[in-house]
């Protein structure tokens, strides 16, 4: 039912899209770009560093970074023209396109994520989860897909052996729900798994998943009208990524600004897990794209018919690579 509501919502948004985009002047986002991200997580971190250190500003762009607090709010904002780029909501982008949107992926921050299944301390094995309630985000999101995989790999039937409860607007809310006993477990990316374990919860299992993290998504019309600005955006983002990889302490200071309760150990853990996963050239791995499509196919079988290149426009990254920019950046 929730998925049906989401699909109906997408259709209503699409009706508004044609009107909103037709009223936005092509020059309105020529030098200013509004960029949204969904959560304080791994895929968002390089954007904070690129912004705080000033790579976008130096390149002549006025970037407004906006935390929208959950992937469910990202798609409406992009489709309506409220923002120009979203970093993340990668399953939602494909789902929206299957419903008739015209969104385009122009790059990706990461091609893998580390997930931890965190549970109440009394849970000692995956089998102990039988008959229990597990927390997810809204809809069949990434946390749901990871839980289904872990349960299936250990012989539990996700459809009958456990119950899923959408809880908490954010991963932090889901962590609180475990502490309160509302649910018995949920999956998290760093650093919340570490935070949970220090609060007495159990990291039951860790998995490394080929998937897209911090996908760089926009609309076809923005690619057409503001190609030059997007090229500038991507180049400066790559500079921010290189800086983050080579300046740990400076990057951790940036992380501190974004987290409400800065925790030195947790943020260092987040940094150490994230940096090796970042795609320096922002290119997607086909395996990671396929993983996203298989996840979407649970609800919409049409996703199985999509290739790893559908909905992607990598010509901007091609242009940057052919210019020698990336080679020069890493020879500095």
LINMORA-V627868 format. One record per residue. N is the residue number from 1. PSI is psi as a letter, one per 30 degrees, with the letter a starting at -180 (none if undefined). OMEGA is omega in degrees with one decimal (NA if undefined). NEAR is the number of other C-alpha atoms within 8 Angstrom. Layout:
n/psi/omega/near
N/PSI/OMEGA/NEAR
N/PSI/OMEGA/NEAR
This chain:
n/psi/omega/near
1/e/179.5/4
2/e/179.2/7
3/e/177.9/9
4/e/178.8/7
5/e/178.7/8
6/e/-178.8/9
7/e/176.5/10
8/e/178.4/8
9/e/178.9/8
10/e/-178.3/11
11/e/178.7/10
12/e/179.1/8
13/e/-177.4/11
14/e/177.6/12
15/e/-179.2/8
16/f/-172.5/9
17/e/-175.0/11
18/e/179.2/8
19/e/-175.5/8
20/e/-176.1/10
21/e/179.8/9
22/f/-178.4/7
23/f/178.4/6
24/k/179.1/8
25/k/-177.4/6
26/e/-175.4/8
27/f/-171.2/6
28/f/-179.8/8
29/g/-177.5/9
30/e/-179.4/9
31/f/176.9/9
32/k/177.3/10
33/k/176.5/13
34/k/-172.8/12
35/k/-178.1/13
36/k/172.8/13
37/l/-167.6/15
38/f/-170.9/15
39/l/175.5/10
40/i/-175.7/8
41/a/-173.0/9
42/e/-175.2/12
43/f/-178.9/13
44/f/-168.8/13
45/e/-178.3/10
46/f/179.5/11
47/e/177.7/9
48/e/-178.1/10
49/e/-179.9/14
50/e/-178.6/15
51/e/-175.0/13
52/e/-179.2/7
53/f/171.0/7
54/g/-178.3/8
55/e/178.3/12
56/e/-179.7/15
57/e/-179.7/10
58/e/-178.3/7
59/g/175.6/8
60/g/179.2/7
61/k/172.9/13
62/j/-176.9/9
63/k/173.1/11
64/j/178.5/8
65/k/-173.5/9
66/k/173.0/8
67/j/-177.2/8
68/f/172.5/11
69/i/176.2/10
70/k/-177.0/10
71/f/-176.6/11
72/f/-179.5/9
73/f/-173.6/10
74/e/-175.9/14
75/e/178.0/12
76/e/-179.1/10
77/e/180.0/10
78/e/-176.6/14
79/e/-178.5/13
80/f/-178.1/13
81/g/178.4/11
82/e/174.4/8
83/l/-176.4/12
84/f/-177.7/13
85/k/168.8/13
86/k/176.9/15
87/j/-177.6/14
88/a/-175.7/13
89/h/-169.9/14
90/e/174.8/12
91/e/-178.9/12
92/e/179.7/10
93/e/179.6/11
94/e/179.0/12
95/e/178.8/10
96/e/178.9/13
97/e/176.6/11
98/f/177.4/9
99/g/175.7/9
100/g/177.0/8
101/l/-179.3/9
102/i/-178.6/7
103/l/-174.2/13
104/k/173.0/11
105/k/-178.1/13
106/g/177.8/12
107/a/-179.2/12
108/k/-179.1/15
109/e/-176.9/15
110/l/178.0/16
111/g/175.4/15
112/l/175.8/12
113/k/173.3/13
114/k/179.5/11
115/k/173.5/13
116/k/170.7/13
117/j/-177.9/14
118/k/-175.8/16
119/l/170.5/13
120/l/-172.5/12
121/f/-179.0/8
122/f/178.5/4
123/j/-175.9/11
124/f/178.4/7
125/l/177.6/7
126/e/-178.9/10
127/f/177.9/7
128/f/-178.6/7
129/f/-179.0/11
130/k/-179.6/9
131/g/-176.9/7
132/l/179.1/10
133/k/-179.0/13
134/k/-176.6/12
135/k/175.5/15
136/l/170.8/14
137/a/178.8/14
138/k/174.3/9
139/a/-179.9/9
140/i/-174.6/11
141/a/-176.6/10
142/e/-178.6/8
143/e/177.2/12
144/e/-178.0/11
145/e/179.8/10
146/e/179.0/10
147/e/179.6/11
148/e/-179.1/9
149/e/-178.6/8
150/e/-178.7/8
151/e/-178.4/12
152/e/-179.8/10
153/f/-178.5/7
154/g/170.9/8
155/g/175.8/6
156/k/177.3/10
157/j/-176.7/9
158/f/-176.2/10
159/f/-173.0/6
160/f/-172.5/6
161/f/179.2/10
162/l/172.5/13
163/k/177.0/11
164/k/-179.9/8
165/j/173.7/9
166/k/-173.7/9
167/k/177.5/11
168/k/177.8/10
169/f/-175.7/9
170/l/174.8/10
171/e/177.6/10
172/e/177.2/8
173/e/178.6/10
174/e/177.4/14
175/e/178.7/11
176/e/-179.5/8
177/e/176.0/13
178/e/179.9/14
179/e/-178.0/9
180/f/-180.0/7
181/g/178.3/8
182/e/173.2/8
183/l/-177.5/13
184/f/-179.8/13
185/l/176.6/12
186/l/177.6/16
187/k/-176.7/13
188/l/168.1/12
189/l/176.6/12
190/k/4.4/14
191/g/-172.5/11
192/f/176.7/12
193/e/177.1/13
194/e/179.4/9
195/e/179.5/9
196/e/-178.3/13
197/e/179.5/11
198/f/176.4/7
199/g/176.3/6
200/f/177.6/7
201/l/-176.0/12
202/k/168.3/11
203/j/-172.7/12
204/e/178.6/12
205/k/174.6/7
206/k/174.1/9
207/k/176.8/7
208/k/-169.5/8
209/k/169.5/8
210/j/-178.0/10
211/l/177.6/13
212/k/176.3/16
213/k/-179.6/14
214/h/176.9/15
215/k/-178.4/16
216/j/-170.7/13
217/k/179.7/15
218/a/178.5/14
219/l/-179.8/13
220/e/-177.7/9
221/e/178.6/6
222/e/176.8/10
223/e/-177.9/10
224/e/-172.5/7
225/e/-171.7/7
226/h/-177.1/12
227/e/-177.6/10
228/e/178.6/6
229/e/179.6/10
230/e/176.0/10
231/e/178.4/11
232/e/179.1/11
233/e/-176.3/10
234/e/179.2/9
235/e/-179.2/10
236/e/176.7/12
237/e/176.7/13
238/e/176.8/12
239/e/178.1/11
240/e/179.1/15
241/e/179.0/13
242/e/179.4/11
243/e/-179.0/9
244/e/-177.9/13
245/f/-174.6/8
246/f/-178.9/6
247/i/-175.4/8
248/e/-174.6/9
249/e/178.2/6
250/e/179.1/8
251/e/178.7/10
252/e/175.9/11
253/e/176.4/8
254/e/178.7/11
255/e/-177.9/11
256/e/-178.6/11
257/f/-172.9/8
258/f/-179.6/7
259/k/-176.4/8
260/e/180.0/6
261/i/-174.2/4
262/k/-176.1/8
263/j/-171.7/7
264/e/-176.1/6
265/e/-178.3/6
266/e/-179.2/12
267/e/175.5/13
268/e/177.0/9
269/e/176.9/10
270/e/179.7/11
271/e/-175.2/11
272/e/178.4/8
273/e/-172.9/10
274/e/-170.2/10
275/e/-179.1/9
276/f/-177.0/6
277/f/-172.6/10
278/k/178.1/11
279/j/-175.3/11
280/e/-179.3/9
281/g/176.7/8
282/g/-177.6/12
283/k/179.0/11
284/k/169.7/12
285/k/179.7/7
286/e/-179.4/7
287/e/-179.2/8
288/e/177.1/13
289/e/-179.5/12
290/e/179.4/10
291/e/177.5/10
292/e/-178.0/12
293/e/178.3/13
294/e/178.1/10
295/e/-179.1/10
296/e/-176.7/14
297/f/175.5/11
298/e/-178.2/7
299/e/-177.4/7
300/j/-175.7/8
301/f/179.0/9
302/f/-179.1/8
303/f/179.2/12
304/f/-178.0/9
305/f/-178.4/6
306/k/175.1/9
307/l/-179.4/7
308/f/-179.8/7
309/f/178.8/6
310/k/179.1/6
311/g/178.1/9
312/k/169.4/8
313/j/-176.5/8
314/g/-177.0/10
315/f/177.4/6
316/e/177.5/11
317/e/176.3/14
318/e/-178.5/8
319/e/179.5/8
320/e/-178.4/12
321/e/-178.4/11
322/f/179.3/7
323/f/-178.4/6
324/g/-175.3/8
325/e/-175.5/10
326/e/178.6/10
327/e/-180.0/8
328/e/-177.3/8
329/e/-175.9/9
330/g/172.2/7
331/f/-177.8/5
332/none/NA/4
